[in-house]
Amino acid sequence: MDFTWYALKEPVADAIGLSRPLLHVLLGAVAYVVIAWTLRRVRHGLFYAWASVFALEVINEAADAYDWIRWTGHINTTDAFQDIFLTMLVPTIATLAMLGYRFRLRTGR
């Protein structure tokens, strides 16, 4: 059996019953919340949480790219950028919202 990153991910997506795009949104949000909660007392913890999710997604897309190159000879850039966008959607909105909230608390506005 030839191991691929897709061979590991597809059964998980099927078992959960979500489409791949929704799975990216869900896993990005869950990873962000877990990492942000872990770093809640660290200065700039929200940024570190956002950057950690981004790093994990880039690693995921690199593994996907490796599989795509083996299968087709090229990278599926459209799917890669869509996956990055969907994974980072909730972490980006949450980080901006929390930074805005903290700014309002600090300035009294």
C-alpha positions in Angstrom: 0.0 0.0 0.0 1.3 3.4 -1.0 1.0 5.9 1.9 -0.1 9.4 1.0 -1.2 12.3 3.2 -4.6 12.1 1.4 -5.0 8.5 2.3 -4.8 9.5 6.0 -7.1 12.6 5.7 -9.9 11.3 3.5 -11.2 8.6 5.9 -11.3 11.2 8.7 -13.4 13.6 6.5 -15.7 10.7 5.6 -16.1 9.6 9.2 -16.9 13.0 10.4 -19.4 13.6 7.5 -18.2 17.1 6.6 -17.0 18.3 3.3 -13.3 19.1 3.0 -13.9 22.9 2.9 -16.0 22.8 6.1 -13.5 20.5 7.7 -10.8 23.1 7.1 -12.9 25.8 8.7 -13.7 23.6 11.7 -10.2 22.3 12.3 -8.7 25.8 11.9 -11.2 27.2 14.4 -10.6 24.3 16.9 -6.8 24.5 16.6 -6.9 28.3 17.1 -9.1 28.1 20.2 -7.0 25.4 21.8 -3.7 27.2 21.1 -5.1 30.6 22.1 -6.5 29.2 25.3 -3.1 27.5 26.1 -1.3 30.8 25.4 -3.9 33.0 27.1 -1.5 34.4 29.7 1.4 34.9 27.2 1.9 38.4 25.8 0.9 38.4 22.1 -0.7 34.9 22.6 -3.3 35.6 20.0 -0.7 36.3 17.4 1.2 33.2 18.3 -2.0 31.1 18.1 -2.8 32.6 14.7 0.8 32.0 13.5 0.7 28.4 14.8 -2.5 27.6 12.9 -1.0 29.2 9.8 2.2 27.1 10.2 0.2 23.9 10.6 -1.8 24.7 7.5 1.3 25.4 5.5 2.7 22.0 6.6 -0.6 20.4 5.6 -0.6 22.1 2.2 3.1 21.1 1.6 2.1 17.5 2.3 -0.8 17.9 -0.1 1.5 19.4 -2.7 3.9 16.5 -2.4 1.0 14.1 -3.1 -0.3 16.1 -6.0 3.1 16.3 -7.6 3.5 12.5 -7.3 0.0 12.0 -8.9 -0.2 14.7 -11.6 3.2 16.3 -11.9 2.0 19.7 -10.6 0.6 21.4 -7.5 -3.1 22.0 -7.3 -2.7 25.7 -6.3 -6.4 26.6 -6.5 -7.2 24.0 -3.8 -4.2 24.9 -1.8 -5.0 28.6 -1.6 -8.7 27.8 -0.9 -7.7 25.5 1.9 -5.4 28.2 3.4 -8.1 30.8 3.2 -10.8 28.6 4.8 -8.5 27.4 7.5 -7.4 30.9 8.4 -10.9 32.5 8.2 -12.0 32.0 11.8 -8.6 32.5 13.4 -8.2 35.8 11.5 -11.6 37.1 12.4 -11.3 36.0 16.0 -7.8 37.6 16.3 -9.0 40.9 14.8 -12.1 40.9 17.0 -10.1 40.3 20.2 -7.6 42.9 19.3 -10.4 45.4 18.7 -12.0 44.4 22.0 -8.7 44.9 23.9 -8.2 48.2 22.3 -11.6 49.4 23.3 -11.0 48.2 26.9 -7.7 50.0 27.0 -8.9 53.3 25.5 -12.3 53.3 27.1 -14.1 53.8 23.8 
